[in-house]
Amino acid sequence: MNKEHEQTSIDLLIQNALVIPMDEDLPRVFKGDVAVNDGRIVSAAPSGHGNRFNARKRIDASGKICLPGFIDTHTHLFQVLLKGLGRDKPLLEWLDSSVRRAIKYITPEMIGAAASVGLLDALRSGTSTVVDYQYCHGMPGLDEAVIEEYRRLGVRGVLARGYTNTAGFPEDVRPEMVEREEQFIEETESLARKYRGNDMMNIAAAPGIIWDLTKQGFEAVRDLSERWGMTVTM
């Protein structure tokens, strides 16, 4: 075959889509083809451009829109386990009657299942990056169980490591593991260290409801953020 007509092999070619690239170097909207190989976009250009590729899979996207994945900037994946509970109650009554009663019982296996369902739901809606505001810490191992589901499903994520002052919970709903402010800071820093430079997972600090932390606690969060270049979300 003449080299001028040789085709580059790729994994996927999306053809004839209305492309919205969200890239300042490309037209805002155009009808075109998007080539993907090894999980990365290698080309996005007007229709017909894709003919230079030999794609293992082709999708005719005529009449459809192709655009980057959406970003969910705040969710609580563990609360998938609690959907529908307390829908008739105002915020604080709902927290007291559902979430705060559940935290002590949620295991790594349970939170992993909830994260899986929540992330699959996100993918079905076109959301490819999810910030999980993870403030459920009634026992060890919960954060890593959530992160494992991000990894398993290939979703880009931010684990916003949260804090809840469960010491103030009524005795019947207080978890056996009551985390202190200092532990929250230490655990968040440990995760930041472990996932630093990870292409698919970032760690943020999520200090929780404003009255859950002392002034010194918030100052520690600020210092942690500055040390690691870490996002703080509330």
N, C-alpha and C positions, 0 to 999 in steps of 0.2 A: 504493500500500500504506500502511496506517496505520502511523505511526512506531512505535507500540507493538509492531508485529509485524515491523519491519524486522530483518533478520539481518546480523550483522557477518561480513564475509568473512575467512576465515582459510585457512592452508595445510593444516592437518591437525587432525582431531578423533579422539581415541581414546575410544571409548565402552564403558561397562559393565565397566570393568576393576576389579580389586581394587587400589586406589591406596594405595601406601605413600609419602607425600610427603616424609618426613624433614624436616618443617618444623614448628617449635614452634607456629606460628599456625594449623595445621590439625589435624584429628583424626589420630591415629596411623595408623589404617587405615580406609578407607571404600570403598564401591562407588561409582564415579563416572566422570566424563568429564574428559579433559584436552585443552585446546585449545592449539594451537601455531601461531604465525605468525612468519614471518621469522626462524626459528631460535630463537624464545623462547617459553616457556610463558606464555600470557596468562590462563589460567584453569584451575583444578583444583577441581571441585565435585561434589556428589552427582549420580548418574545423572539424566538429564533436563535438566540445566542446559545441556548441549551443544546442545540444540535451538534455542538462540538464535543459533547460528553457521551460516553457509553455508560449508561446508568443501570445498575442492577435492579432498581425499582423506579418506575415513573408514575407520577400522579398528574392527571389532567385536571387542573384547578380552574377551568373556565367557569366564570360566573362566581368565583370565590375570592376571598381576600386572604393574602398571606402577609402576616406581620409578626413582629417579635412577641414572645410570650408576655403575658401580663405579670405584674408583681403584686402580691398580696402583702401589704406592709404591716399587718397586725392581725394575728389570729391566735387562738388557744386550742391547739390540736387535742389536748387531753379532754376538752369539753365536748368532743364528739360523743364521749360516753354518756353525756348528760343532756343531750338534745331533747328539747320538749319539756324538761322539768322546770316548773316555776314560771312558765310563760305569762301567767296572769299576775305576777308580783312585781312591784317596783324594785329597783336595782339592789338595794341593801337587803331587803327581805329575800330576794331571789338568791343572793350570795349566801345568806345565812342558812337557807333551807335546802340548797342543792350543792353548790360548789364546796363550801366550807365543811359540809357533812361528808363529802365524798373523798376529800384529799387523803385522809388517813387510810383508806382502803385501796387506793390505786397502786398497783404493782407495775414493775417494768414490763411484764407481759401485756397487761391491760393497756398501758399507755402506748406501747408499740403498736397494738392493734388499732387504737384510736388514731394514731399518727398515720398509719397506713391508709385507713379509710379517708381521713381528711386530705391527705396528699393526692390520693387517686381522684377525689372529687375536684381538687384544684386542677389537676392535669386535664380532666374532662372539660373544664371550662376554659382551657387555654392559658392557665396560670403555670408558669414554669419556675418562678422564684417565690418562696414563701417565708415570711418572718413569723416564727412561732414564739409568741410571748409566753414562755414556759415557767409558770410560777407555782406549779404543783410539785412539792418536795416533801412528801410524808415519809419517804424511805429512800435509801441510796439507789443509784443506778437508773433513775428515770430519764435524765438528760441523754445519756448514752443510748438508751433504748429508742428515743425519738430520733437521734442523729443516725442511728443504724437504718431506720426506715427511709430517711432522705437518701442515704447511700444506696440502699437496695433498689429504690424506685428511680434513681437518677434525677432527683429534683434538686435544683440549686436552692440553698437555704441559708437563713440566718437564725441561729438558735439564740434568742434573746433570753439569757439566763436570768430568771426572775427571783423575787424574794417575797415571801409572805410571812408576816409575824404571827405564826401559829401559837405562840406562847399565850396570846390573848384569847384563843378560842375556848369555848366552854369545855369542861373536862371530858364530856362524853364524845366530843368530836375532835379533840386535840390529838394529833398523830404522836406516835411514840418518839419519832425523831423530830425534835423542835430545833430548827436551824437558827443560829445566832447571826447577827450582822457580819461578824468577822468570818464566819464560815461561808456566808454568801459571797463575800469578796474573794476569799481563798478559792472557792470552787469555780467562780467565774474566771479568775486568773488562770487556774489550771486548765480550763477548757480553751482559753485564748492561746495559751502556750502550745497545747496539743494540736490545735487546728490552724495555727498561724501558717499562712502561705497555701492553705488548701484551696483548690480552684472552685470547689463546689459548696463549701461550708464556711461561714464566718460566725464569729461569736460577738454578741452585743450584751451590754449590761442593761437589765430591766428592773430597776429598784422598786417597782410596785406602787401601790397606793401611797400617796404622798405622806400620810401619817404613819406608815409602817416603819419608816427609817428615822433615826435621829439625825440631827444636823451633822454630827460626826460621821454617820453612815453615808450621807450624801456627799460629804467631802471626800470620803474614801472612794466612792464611785467616781467622782471627778478625777481623783489621782489615778485610779485604775484606767480610766479612759485615756488620760494623757500618756500613761506609760505604754499602752498598747495601740494607740490610735484607734480606740474602740468607740463604736456608736453607742449612745445612751438613748434608750427609748422608754417612754412612760405612758 
